[in-house]
Amino acid sequence: MSGYIQMSNQAIAKIASSAIWSSSEVIAIADHIKKRTDKHKFYKGITVQIEEGGKVSIFLPIITTLRTPLHLLAAQLQANIKHEVELYTNLKVEKVDVVISGIK
C-alpha cells in the first residue's frame, strides 16, 4: 500500500501525557503560560521535537511532591514515556528531559 503516516507533535505529547497520569507525584506541568493542574491538559505543557528519521525528543517540566526521591521519579517518568510513545507510534524516542520546575 502506498502513502504515508504523519503524527503531530501534539499527538505525541498526548501519548506522553497519558504515560504520566498514573504518577500521583506529578501534580502539574509548568509551561511558559501557566501551571497546568488538569492531568488531561498536561500535553499542552509538553514539548515534542521530531528529528529527521523519526527520532523524538520530549521536554517535560513538572511540579511534583516529595513522596518519591526526585531522581527515581524522573527515571520512572522517562521510562514510562519512552515505552508508551514507542509502542503507539513506532518512532524512536532519543531522549526525555524531565525538569523539576517546582515542588509542593
Protein Blocks (a to p, Z undefined) as FASTA:
>chain_A
ZZdddddfklmmmmmmmmmmmpmklnbdcdfkbccfbfklmmmmpccdddehhiacdddd
ddddfkbcfklmmmmmmmmmmmmmmmmnopacfbdcdddfbdZZ
